Amino acid sequence: DIQMTQSPSSLSASVGDRVTITCRASQGISNYLAWYQQKPGRVPKLLIYGASTLQSGVPSRFSGSGSGTVFTLTLNSLQPEDVATYYCQKYNSAPLTFGQGTRLEIK
Amino acid sequence: EVQLLESGGDLVQPGGSLRLSCTASGFTFNNYAMNWVRQAPGKGLEWVSGLSGGGEITYYADSVKGRFTISRDNSKNTLYLQMSSLRADDTAVYYCAKARGLGIAAAVNYWGRGTLVTVSS
């Protein structure tokens, strides 16, 4: 099965910073990659699908890129409400594996 | 408005069985694949199982294969997860999750609030 590895596992940044999270697949998955945000005590929320397509209603400061085995989620101008754990997920075929998550905090 | 409402979570002994249900509304249920995703306390997300819009094709994580069965009743807009031979490491919040498309190769765009399954003696 394809493994999904996120880095870093956690990070701390200041309001206004640009933040990048990386997700690596152990084999190529084309662009079948989604990013989710889970705020503390909340249900996960879809941010990006197709590696780079922003889900409706998601702020434009979020963006995604990549194809094949390496993908990135970028948050431009970090806001306090962005404190959350972020997960990537591959969905080209079962199992629809999630990355282990990246916990984002504000300095 | 899309709504997914899970039920059936409970405290069960190791080796026991449980059936989770998810009642859907706000969309044409049989046009979309559905999934179950779980999250153990303080841990990350784990995809458990999924099935196509018509229910003909099912998929399972290795961790639950042979113990869990996913199904759907499109006439009732309801998704099920029959769980048997439950183990302590099955303890988690179980989320019902709607895919963006008919087939399973799609991101999840709606999540239920989850139902807690606790496996303990």
Interface residues (C-beta under 8 A of the other chain):
Chain A: D1 Y32 A34 Y36 Q38 V43 P44 K45 L46 Y49 G50 Q55 T85 Y87 Q89 Y91 N92 S93 A94 P95 L96 T97 F98 G99 Q100 G101
Chain B: N35 V37 G44 L45 E46 W47 G50 Y59 Y60 A61 D62 Y95 R100 I104 A105 A106 A107 V108 N109 W111 G112 R113 G114
